[in-house]
Amino acid sequence: MPELPEVETTRRGIAPHVLHKKVIEVRVREARLRWPVPDELPRRLPGQIIEGVERRGKYLLLRTRAGCAILHLGMSGSVRILPAHSAPRKHDHVDIVFDDRTCLRLHDPRRFGALLWTHTDPLHHPLLRQLGPEPLGRALTGAHLHRAARGRTLAVKNFIMDSRVVAGVGNIYANEALFLAGIHPARAAGRITEARYALLAAAVKRVLRAALKQGGTTLRDYYASDGSTGYFQQCLKVYGRAGQPCTACKRPLKLLRHGQRSSFYCSHCQR
């Protein structure tokens, strides 16, 4: 699944190509995404100029004066800038066509993504209004995490992946941040001190900033907006490395499964 660095890399990639462009057409080849593409989108968006390309958590926001398109890439979605006449591939579901005859094309093999429309402030949309602070912002602190964790028995890895606690920390970067902070992923969230949460907040920021510099992490499905891949996978300390030596203590890394999620950790370095 594209995680926050991949979504932010996508935002940065498409912004120069869509900002201040006029939409002339929306082509919907397949409306049955995670939530159906609303019928009003092909009616409301044409004629509008893209005035902002923003990100909130893992959502991309294309703002216009008439409203805002809300885009989520789901499990395997991606967007690319292409000539509007380019023949669509299988799973190319929606084109937003601009007046310079380019288009923003949504590709989503598993159809777990979404393209929605709102007339009001998108930050008040039901999908966004309960999101926690941005992980790279000042609001993510040890004190915030400690307050939110009070009395909770949930594993700390699941806790920091809860978008109501922090917006957009996915599985890969949760594993990496917990390793940097020296915290075992299965430790109960409510039994971690504020000082250790301060280390974790700093580790989340450090990992995400490093991933952004590398263009994200390429796994099976993710590609950037220009079709290129991210390189942060080469820098991963624990994710996907079960059985391999820890980069700090050289002991074999371990794998723990939480439901459908895999946690990678060092039993010596993380407590």
Backbone as numpy.savetxt, mean C-alpha at the origin, in Angstrom:
# Nx Ny Nz CAx CAy CAz Cx Cy Cz
0.78 -8.53 -2.67 -0.07 -7.33 -2.67 0.81 -6.09 -2.67
0.51 -5.09 -3.52 1.25 -3.83 -3.42 1.09 -3.22 -2.04
2.20 -2.92 -1.39 2.15 -2.30 -0.07 2.43 -0.81 -0.21
2.49 -0.11 0.92 2.55 1.35 0.88 3.68 1.88 0.00
4.92 1.38 0.10 5.97 1.92 -0.78 5.67 1.71 -2.25
5.05 0.56 -2.60 4.70 0.32 -4.00 3.62 1.29 -4.45
2.64 1.55 -3.58 1.56 2.48 -3.94 2.10 3.90 -4.06
2.98 4.29 -3.14 3.58 5.63 -3.22 4.48 5.75 -4.45
5.21 4.69 -4.77 6.03 4.70 -5.99 5.14 4.86 -7.22
4.00 4.17 -7.21 3.05 4.31 -8.31 2.52 5.74 -8.40
2.17 6.31 -7.24 1.68 7.69 -7.24 2.70 8.64 -7.85
3.94 8.51 -7.41 4.99 9.38 -7.94 5.21 9.15 -9.43
5.02 7.91 -9.86 5.23 7.60 -11.27 4.17 8.16 -12.18
2.90 8.11 -11.74 1.83 8.56 -12.63 1.56 10.05 -12.53
1.90 10.67 -11.39 1.53 12.08 -11.17 1.97 13.01 -12.30
3.23 12.95 -12.77 3.63 13.88 -13.83 2.86 13.69 -15.13
2.26 12.51 -15.31 1.58 12.20 -16.57 0.09 12.47 -16.54
-0.47 12.71 -15.34 -1.91 12.93 -15.27 -2.29 14.27 -14.65
-1.40 14.87 -13.88 -1.71 16.16 -13.25 -1.99 17.22 -14.32
-3.06 17.97 -14.11 -3.47 19.08 -14.97 -3.91 18.61 -16.37
-4.12 17.30 -16.51 -4.65 16.77 -17.77 -6.18 16.70 -17.69
-6.82 16.88 -18.83 -8.27 16.80 -18.92 -8.68 15.40 -19.32
-9.63 14.83 -18.58 -10.16 13.52 -18.90 -11.21 13.68 -19.99
-11.09 12.87 -21.05 -12.08 12.96 -22.13 -12.95 11.71 -22.23
-12.51 10.63 -21.58 -13.29 9.38 -21.67 -12.85 8.43 -20.57
-13.79 7.63 -20.10 -13.48 6.51 -19.20 -14.02 5.24 -19.85
-13.14 4.32 -20.16 -13.54 3.06 -20.79 -13.52 1.96 -19.73
-14.68 1.39 -19.48 -14.78 0.32 -18.49 -15.05 -0.99 -19.24
-14.05 -1.84 -19.30 -14.20 -3.14 -19.96 -14.72 -4.21 -19.00
-14.39 -4.07 -17.72 -14.86 -4.99 -16.69 -15.12 -4.20 -15.42
-16.39 -4.11 -15.05 -16.77 -3.32 -13.88 -16.78 -4.14 -12.60
-16.67 -5.46 -12.72 -16.80 -6.33 -11.55 -15.45 -6.50 -10.84
-15.07 -5.44 -10.13 -13.87 -5.50 -9.30 -14.31 -5.85 -7.88
-13.46 -5.56 -6.88 -13.84 -5.91 -5.51 -15.19 -5.29 -5.15
-15.35 -4.02 -5.53 -16.65 -3.37 -5.53 -16.89 -2.91 -6.96
-18.10 -2.99 -7.48 -18.34 -2.62 -8.87 -17.92 -1.18 -9.17
-17.32 -0.98 -10.33 -17.02 0.38 -10.77 -18.36 1.11 -10.92
-18.56 2.22 -10.23 -19.88 2.88 -10.26 -20.23 3.40 -11.65
-21.52 3.29 -12.00 -21.98 3.72 -13.32 -21.72 5.21 -13.54
-21.69 5.99 -12.44 -21.52 7.43 -12.61 -20.10 7.83 -12.99
-19.12 6.95 -12.75 -17.73 7.32 -13.03 -17.51 7.68 -14.50
-17.97 6.86 -15.47 -17.77 7.25 -16.88 -18.56 8.47 -17.28
-19.57 8.88 -16.47 -20.34 10.08 -16.77 -19.74 11.32 -16.11
-19.24 11.17 -14.88 -18.81 12.32 -14.10 -17.36 12.74 -14.36
-16.49 11.76 -14.58 -15.07 12.10 -14.69 -14.69 12.78 -16.00
-15.23 12.36 -17.17 -14.89 13.07 -18.41 -15.26 14.55 -18.33
-14.37 15.37 -18.85 -14.53 16.82 -18.79 -13.84 17.45 -17.61
-13.40 16.63 -16.66 -12.72 17.13 -15.47 -11.21 17.14 -15.65
-10.56 18.04 -14.94 -9.10 18.13 -14.94 -8.58 17.54 -13.64
-7.55 16.70 -13.73 -6.95 16.10 -12.54 -6.14 17.17 -11.82
-6.59 17.57 -10.64 -5.95 18.65 -9.90 -5.04 18.15 -8.78
-5.13 16.87 -8.45 -4.28 16.33 -7.39 -4.16 14.83 -7.53
-2.98 14.31 -7.26 -2.74 12.86 -7.22 -2.14 12.58 -5.85
-2.93 12.00 -4.97 -2.54 11.83 -3.57 -2.61 10.36 -3.18
-2.07 10.07 -2.00 -2.16 8.73 -1.42 -2.62 8.85 0.02
-3.54 7.98 0.41 -3.94 7.84 1.82 -3.89 6.36 2.13
-2.95 5.95 2.99 -2.75 4.53 3.21 -2.35 3.89 1.89
-3.10 2.88 1.48 -2.83 2.19 0.21 -3.79 2.62 -0.90
-4.51 3.72 -0.67 -5.45 4.24 -1.67 -4.83 5.40 -2.44
-5.04 5.43 -3.74 -4.66 6.56 -4.58 -5.89 7.42 -4.83
-5.71 8.73 -4.76 -6.80 9.67 -4.92 -6.53 10.58 -6.11
-7.42 10.56 -7.10 -7.33 11.45 -8.26 -8.40 12.52 -8.07
-7.97 13.70 -7.64 -8.91 14.76 -7.29 -9.25 15.64 -8.48
-10.52 15.99 -8.60 -11.00 16.97 -9.57 -11.97 17.91 -8.85
-12.39 18.96 -9.52 -13.35 19.88 -8.89 -14.70 19.23 -8.67
-15.05 18.24 -9.50 -16.37 17.61 -9.40 -16.40 16.47 -8.40
-15.25 15.97 -8.02 -15.19 14.83 -7.11 -13.83 14.17 -7.18
-13.78 12.95 -6.69 -12.49 12.26 -6.57 -12.65 10.79 -6.93
-11.76 10.30 -7.78 -11.67 8.86 -8.06 -10.76 8.24 -7.01
-11.23 7.15 -6.41 -10.48 6.44 -5.37 -10.04 5.10 -5.96
-8.75 4.88 -5.99 -8.18 3.69 -6.62 -7.43 2.85 -5.61
-7.73 1.57 -5.57 -7.00 0.62 -4.73 -6.53 -0.52 -5.63
-5.28 -0.93 -5.46 -4.69 -1.92 -6.36 -4.94 -3.36 -5.93
-5.56 -3.56 -4.76 -5.92 -4.90 -4.36 -4.72 -5.81 -4.20
-4.87 -7.07 -4.59 -3.82 -8.07 -4.44 -2.78 -8.01 -5.55
-3.23 -7.73 -6.77 -2.32 -7.86 -7.91 -2.48 -6.75 -8.93
-3.15 -5.66 -8.55 -3.41 -4.60 -9.50 -2.20 -3.71 -9.77
-2.24 -3.06 -10.91 -1.21 -2.09 -11.27 -1.82 -1.10 -12.25
-1.20 0.07 -12.37 -1.62 1.05 -13.37 -0.41 1.45 -14.19
-0.66 1.76 -15.45 0.41 2.21 -16.34 -0.10 3.34 -17.22
0.82 4.18 -17.65 0.51 5.24 -18.59 0.86 4.72 -19.99
-0.12 4.76 -20.89 0.06 4.20 -22.23 -0.61 5.10 -23.27
-0.23 4.98 -24.54 -1.02 5.63 -25.58 -2.45 5.11 -25.56
-3.41 5.99 -25.74 -4.82 5.61 -25.59 -5.24 4.54 -26.58
-4.54 4.45 -27.71 -4.93 3.47 -28.74 -4.30 2.09 -28.50
-3.50 1.94 -27.45 -2.84 0.66 -27.19 -3.88 -0.44 -26.98
-3.66 -1.57 -27.64 -4.59 -2.69 -27.51 -4.58 -3.20 -26.07
-5.73 -3.41 -25.47 -5.76 -3.90 -24.09 -5.34 -5.36 -24.01
-4.65 -5.69 -22.94 -4.32 -7.07 -22.63 -5.45 -7.69 -21.81
-5.37 -8.98 -21.60 -6.29 -9.63 -20.69 -6.12 -9.00 -19.30
-7.20 -8.74 -18.63 -7.23 -8.16 -17.29 -6.97 -6.65 -17.28
-6.93 -5.98 -18.44 -6.90 -4.52 -18.48 -8.35 -4.05 -18.41
-8.78 -3.63 -17.23 -10.21 -3.46 -16.99 -10.74 -2.05 -17.23
-9.93 -1.02 -16.97 -10.41 0.36 -17.08 -9.32 1.24 -17.66
-9.72 2.14 -18.58 -8.83 3.20 -19.08 -9.43 4.55 -18.72
-8.60 5.44 -18.17 -8.96 6.85 -18.03 -8.18 7.58 -19.11
-8.88 8.10 -20.11 -8.24 8.66 -21.30 -8.16 10.18 -21.17
-6.99 10.73 -21.50 -6.74 12.17 -21.37 -6.71 12.85 -22.74
-6.75 14.19 -22.68 -6.86 14.95 -23.92 -5.58 14.94 -24.75
-4.48 14.42 -24.24 -3.27 14.27 -25.05 -3.17 12.88 -25.65
-4.29 12.12 -25.57 -4.40 10.78 -26.14 -3.52 9.75 -25.44
-3.24 10.00 -24.18 -2.66 8.97 -23.33 -3.75 8.46 -22.41
-3.47 7.37 -21.73 -4.46 6.87 -20.79 -3.78 6.26 -19.58
-4.50 6.29 -18.48 -4.12 5.58 -17.26 -4.90 4.27 -17.28
-4.19 3.14 -17.37 -4.84 1.84 -17.55 -4.70 0.99 -16.30
-5.83 0.51 -15.80 -5.86 -0.35 -14.62 -5.85 -1.81 -15.05
-4.84 -2.53 -14.57 -4.68 -3.96 -14.84 -4.82 -4.71 -13.53
-5.70 -5.71 -13.47 -5.96 -6.38 -12.19 -6.41 -7.82 -12.44
-5.45 -8.76 -12.51 -5.82 -10.15 -12.81 -6.80 -10.77 -11.81
-6.65 -10.45 -10.53 -7.51 -11.11 -9.52 -8.78 -10.31 -9.21
-8.84 -9.10 -9.72 -10.02 -8.24 -9.54 -10.36 -7.98 -8.07
-9.31 -7.87 -7.24 -9.51 -7.49 -5.84 -9.31 -6.00 -5.62
-8.96 -5.28 -6.68 -8.79 -3.84 -6.57 -10.13 -3.12 -6.67
-10.07 -1.80 -6.72 -11.30 -1.01 -6.78 -11.02 0.32 -7.46
-12.03 0.83 -8.16 -12.02 2.18 -8.70 -13.39 2.76 -8.41
-13.42 3.72 -7.48 -14.68 4.28 -6.99 -14.73 5.78 -7.24
-15.87 6.38 -6.96 -16.06 7.81 -7.18 -16.82 8.40 -6.00
-16.39 9.57 -5.55 -17.12 10.27 -4.50 -17.20 11.75 -4.84
-18.36 12.36 -4.53 -18.53 13.79 -4.75 -17.99 14.59 -3.58
-17.82 13.96 -2.44 -17.43 14.66 -1.22 -15.95 14.43 -0.94
-15.48 14.95 0.18 -14.09 14.78 0.57 -13.78 13.29 0.68
-12.82 12.77 -0.09 -12.54 11.33 -0.05 -12.05 10.87 1.32
-11.48 11.77 2.12 -11.01 11.38 3.44 -12.17 11.04 4.38
-13.40 11.42 3.98 -14.58 11.08 4.75 -15.30 9.85 4.19
-14.76 9.27 3.13 -15.36 8.07 2.54 -15.27 6.92 3.54
-16.25 6.02 3.58 -16.22 4.92 4.55 -14.94 4.09 4.52
-14.30 3.97 3.37 -13.07 3.17 3.28 -11.85 3.89 3.85
-11.92 5.22 3.98 -10.75 5.98 4.39 -10.89 6.66 5.75
-12.12 6.89 6.19 -12.29 7.76 7.36 -11.80 7.14 8.66
-11.67 5.81 8.71 -11.22 5.18 9.94 -9.74 4.80 9.89
-9.04 5.20 8.86 -7.62 4.87 8.76 -6.82 5.58 9.85
-5.83 4.89 10.38 -4.94 5.46 11.38 -3.96 6.43 10.75
-2.99 6.93 11.53 -2.03 7.89 11.00 -1.14 7.29 9.92
-0.67 8.15 9.04 0.28 7.72 8.02 1.59 7.28 8.71
2.14 6.15 8.30 3.33 5.65 8.99 4.56 6.51 8.83
4.60 7.34 7.79 5.75 8.22 7.60 5.52 9.61 8.18
4.36 9.81 8.76 4.05 11.12 9.32 4.43 11.25 10.79
4.32 12.47 11.31 4.69 12.74 12.70 3.75 12.10 13.70
2.54 11.78 13.27 1.55 11.24 14.22 1.86 9.81 14.64
2.67 9.11 13.86 3.05 7.75 14.27 4.21 7.84 15.25
3.92 7.61 16.51 4.92 7.68 17.57 4.78 6.46 18.47
5.77 6.26 19.33 5.66 5.20 20.32 4.49 5.42 21.24
4.22 6.67 21.58 3.09 6.98 22.47 1.77 6.61 21.82
1.61 6.90 20.53 0.38 6.53 19.82 0.18 5.02 19.84
1.22 4.26 19.51 1.11 2.80 19.48 0.82 2.25 20.87
1.48 2.80 21.86 1.29 2.32 23.23 -0.14 2.55 23.70
-0.69 3.72 23.39 -2.09 4.01 23.76 -3.05 3.06 23.06
-2.83 2.87 21.74 -3.74 2.04 20.96 -3.67 0.58 21.37
-2.53 0.15 21.92 -2.33 -1.26 22.29 -2.81 -1.59 23.69
-3.17 -0.60 24.47 -3.48 -0.82 25.88 -4.56 -1.89 26.06
-4.22 -2.95 26.79 -5.17 -4.01 27.09 -5.40 -5.01 25.99
-4.67 -4.90 24.88 -4.93 -5.78 23.74 -4.01 -7.01 23.79
-4.59 -8.18 23.52 -3.82 -9.43 23.51 -3.43 -9.85 22.09
-3.86 -9.10 21.12 -3.53 -9.37 19.72 -2.02 -9.37 19.51
-1.52 -10.27 18.66 -0.09 -10.29 18.35 0.33 -8.94 17.78
1.50 -8.45 18.16 1.93 -7.12 17.77 2.04 -6.99 16.25
2.40 -8.04 15.56 2.49 -7.93 14.09 1.12 -7.65 13.49
0.11 -8.39 13.96 -1.25 -8.12 13.47 -1.73 -6.73 13.88
-1.30 -6.30 15.06 -1.68 -4.99 15.58 -1.19 -3.87 14.68
0.08 -3.91 14.28 0.60 -2.80 13.45 0.15 -2.91 12.00
-0.42 -4.08 11.63 -0.99 -4.21 10.29 -2.45 -3.79 10.24
-3.02 -3.47 11.38 -4.40 -3.00 11.44 -4.43 -1.56 10.93
-5.12 -1.33 9.82 -5.11 0.01 9.20 -5.76 1.06 10.08
-6.53 0.66 11.10 -7.10 1.64 12.03 -6.06 2.12 13.04
-4.97 1.35 13.18 -3.88 1.73 14.07 -2.82 2.51 13.31
-2.40 1.97 12.18 -1.45 2.63 11.28 -1.93 2.37 9.86
-1.94 3.37 9.03 -2.46 3.23 7.67 -1.40 2.68 6.72
-1.56 1.43 6.33 -0.77 0.94 5.21 0.47 0.15 5.50
0.68 -0.33 6.73 1.83 -1.19 7.00 1.42 -2.63 6.70
1.93 -3.18 5.61 1.57 -4.53 5.21 2.53 -5.57 5.75
2.34 -6.79 5.30 3.03 -7.94 5.87 4.55 -7.87 5.72
5.02 -7.52 4.56 6.47 -7.50 4.32 7.15 -6.54 5.28
6.65 -5.32 5.34 7.33 -4.27 6.10 7.09 -4.41 7.60
5.98 -5.05 7.99 5.77 -5.35 9.41 6.84 -6.33 9.89
7.11 -7.37 9.10 8.18 -8.31 9.45 9.52 -7.61 9.61
9.84 -6.76 8.64 11.14 -6.09 8.64 11.27 -5.11 9.80
10.20 -4.36 10.08 10.27 -3.37 11.16 10.38 -4.04 12.53
9.67 -5.13 12.74 9.76 -5.84 14.01 11.16 -6.41 14.22
11.79 -6.85 13.16 13.17 -7.34 13.28 14.10 -6.20 13.69
13.97 -5.06 13.04 14.84 -3.93 13.37 14.62 -3.46 14.81
13.38 -3.55 15.29 13.07 -3.11 16.64 13.36 -4.20 17.68
13.67 -5.41 17.25 13.97 -6.50 18.18 12.76 -7.03 18.92
11.58 -6.98 18.28 10.33 -7.40 18.93 9.80 -8.66 18.24
9.48 -9.66 19.02 8.93 -10.91 18.49 7.54 -10.64 17.91
7.24 -11.13 16.70 5.96 -10.81 16.06 4.74 -11.33 16.79
4.91 -12.38 17.61 3.76 -12.96 18.31 3.54 -12.37 19.70
4.40 -11.46 20.14 4.23 -10.87 21.47 2.91 -10.08 21.52
2.20 -10.19 22.65 0.93 -9.48 22.80 1.15 -7.97 22.73
0.34 -7.29 21.91 0.52 -5.85 21.70 0.44 -5.08 23.02
-0.42 -5.51 23.92 -0.62 -4.79 25.17 0.47 -5.01 26.21
1.44 -5.86 25.90 2.52 -6.16 26.85 3.87 -5.61 26.38
3.81 -4.59 25.56 5.02 -3.94 25.05 5.09 -2.53 25.61
6.25 -2.14 26.07 6.40 -0.83 26.71 6.38 0.29 25.68
6.14 1.50 26.17 6.16 2.66 25.27 7.55 2.86 24.67
8.60 2.57 25.44 9.96 2.72 24.92 10.21 1.78 23.75
9.71 0.55 23.86 9.90 -0.39 22.76 9.03 -0.01 21.57
7.86 0.55 21.83 7.02 1.03 20.72 7.67 2.22 20.01
8.41 3.02 20.75 9.14 4.11 20.11 10.16 3.55 19.13
10.83 2.47 19.52 11.78 1.81 18.62 11.05 1.26 17.39
9.86 0.70 17.62 9.11 0.13 16.51 8.62 1.21 15.55
8.12 2.31 16.07 7.68 3.41 15.20 8.84 3.91 14.34
10.01 4.05 14.95 11.18 4.49 14.19 11.58 3.46 13.14
11.45 2.18 13.49 11.81 1.11 12.56 10.85 1.07 11.37
9.56 1.27 11.61 8.58 1.32 10.52 8.96 2.42 9.53
9.27 3.61 10.04 9.64 4.72 9.18 10.93 4.41 8.40
11.90 3.82 9.10 13.18 3.51 8.46 13.01 2.50 7.32
12.23 1.45 7.57 12.03 0.42 6.56 11.27 0.97 5.35
10.20 1.73 5.61 9.41 2.26 4.50 10.20 3.27 3.68
10.99 4.12 4.34 11.80 5.08 3.59 12.85 4.38 2.74
13.45 3.32 3.28 14.43 2.57 2.51 13.77 1.91 1.30
12.56 1.36 1.50 11.85 0.73 0.39 11.48 1.74 -0.68
11.07 2.93 -0.27 10.74 3.97 -1.24 11.94 4.34 -2.10
13.10 4.42 -1.48 14.32 4.74 -2.24 14.61 3.70 -3.30
14.23 2.44 -3.01 14.50 1.35 -3.93 13.34 1.08 -4.89
12.25 1.83 -4.75 11.11 1.64 -5.65 10.18 0.54 -5.22
10.24 0.12 -3.96 9.33 -0.91 -3.48 9.95 -2.29 -3.53
9.13 -3.28 -3.23 9.57 -4.67 -3.18 8.86 -5.46 -4.27
9.60 -6.07 -5.16 9.00 -6.87 -6.22 8.82 -8.30 -5.75
7.57 -8.76 -5.76 7.30 -10.17 -5.52 6.67 -10.73 -6.80
5.62 -11.51 -6.71 5.09 -12.14 -7.91 4.37 -11.16 -8.83
3.64 -10.21 -8.25 2.68 -9.46 -9.05 2.97 -7.97 -9.23
3.78 -7.39 -8.35 3.89 -5.94 -8.35 4.85 -5.41 -9.41
4.42 -4.42 -10.15 5.27 -3.66 -11.05 4.94 -2.18 -10.87
5.92 -1.35 -11.08 5.70 0.09 -10.95 4.88 0.60 -12.14
4.54 1.87 -12.12 3.66 2.42 -13.13 4.27 2.40 -14.53
5.61 2.32 -14.62 6.25 2.25 -15.93 6.63 0.83 -16.32
6.19 -0.15 -15.52 6.50 -1.54 -15.81 7.79 -2.03 -15.20
8.55 -1.15 -14.55 9.80 -1.55 -13.93 9.52 -2.22 -12.59
10.52 -2.85 -12.03 10.35 -3.57 -10.78 11.08 -2.86 -9.66
10.67 -3.15 -8.42 11.35 -2.60 -7.26 12.52 -3.47 -6.85
13.44 -2.92 -6.09 14.66 -3.63 -5.74 14.85 -3.84 -4.24
13.87 -3.43 -3.42 14.06 -3.55 -1.98 14.11 -5.01 -1.54
13.59 -5.92 -2.36 13.63 -7.34 -2.01 15.06 -7.79 -1.73
16.02 -7.19 -2.40 17.42 -7.56 -2.20 17.93 -7.13 -0.83
17.19 -6.24 -0.15 17.62 -5.71 1.15 16.84 -6.32 2.32
15.93 -7.24 2.06 15.10 -7.79 3.12 15.95 -8.56 4.12
15.72 -8.29 5.40 16.49 -8.95 6.47 15.88 -10.28 6.90
14.52 -10.35 6.92 13.88 -11.57 7.41 12.81 -12.11 6.47
12.06 -11.24 5.82 10.91 -11.70 5.03 11.35 -12.68 3.94
10.69 -13.84 3.93 10.98 -14.85 2.91 12.29 -15.59 3.11
12.94 -15.45 4.28 14.27 -16.01 4.49 14.30 -17.08 5.58
13.17 -17.75 5.81 13.14 -18.80 6.84 14.21 -19.84 6.56
14.96 -20.21 7.61 16.03 -21.20 7.49 17.38 -20.62 7.13
17.38 -19.39 6.64 18.63 -18.73 6.30 19.20 -18.04 7.54
20.51 -17.73 7.54 21.10 -17.14 8.75 20.64 -15.71 8.98
20.39 -15.39 10.23 20.08 -14.02 10.63 21.27 -13.13 10.28
20.99 -11.95 9.77 22.07 -11.03 9.39 22.80 -10.48 10.60
22.18 -10.60 11.80 22.82 -10.09 13.02 23.56 -11.17 13.79
22.87 -12.30 14.08 23.46 -13.32 14.96 23.84 -14.61 14.24
23.45 -14.73 12.98 23.79 -15.88 12.13 22.99 -17.14 12.45
22.10 -17.11 13.44 21.25 -18.26 13.70 20.17 -18.36 12.63
19.63 -19.56 12.38 18.60 -19.70 11.34 17.33 -18.92 11.68
16.82 -18.22 10.70 15.55 -17.51 10.88 14.39 -18.49 10.89
13.32 -18.12 11.55 12.17 -19.02 11.72 10.93 -18.47 11.03
9.97 -19.36 10.83 8.70 -19.04 10.20 7.57 -19.38 11.15
6.66 -18.43 11.31 5.49 -18.63 12.16 4.27 -18.21 11.35
3.23 -19.03 11.35 2.02 -18.70 10.59 0.92 -18.21 11.51
0.36 -17.03 11.15 -0.78 -16.45 11.86 -1.94 -16.45 10.87
-2.81 -17.46 10.94 -3.89 -17.52 9.97 -3.31 -17.70 8.58
-3.58 -16.75 7.69 -3.06 -16.83 6.33 -1.79 -16.01 6.14
-1.26 -15.45 7.23 -0.05 -14.63 7.15 1.16 -15.40 7.65
2.31 -15.13 7.07 3.56 -15.74 7.50 4.42 -14.69 8.18
4.95 -15.04 9.34 5.87 -14.15 10.07 7.26 -14.77 10.03
8.22 -13.96 9.65 9.61 -14.38 9.60 10.36 -13.61 10.69
11.17 -14.32 11.49 11.78 -13.65 12.63 13.01 -14.43 13.10
13.77 -13.79 13.97 14.91 -14.42 14.63 14.56 -14.62 16.10
14.55 -15.87 16.54 14.15 -16.17 17.91 15.19 -15.68 18.93
16.40 -15.39 18.47 17.43 -14.89 19.37 17.39 -13.36 19.47
17.24 -12.70 18.34 17.30 -11.22 18.32 15.97 -10.57 18.65
14.86 -11.27 18.50 13.55 -10.67 18.72 12.89 -11.31 19.94
12.51 -10.47 20.90 11.94 -10.94 22.16 10.58 -10.31 22.43
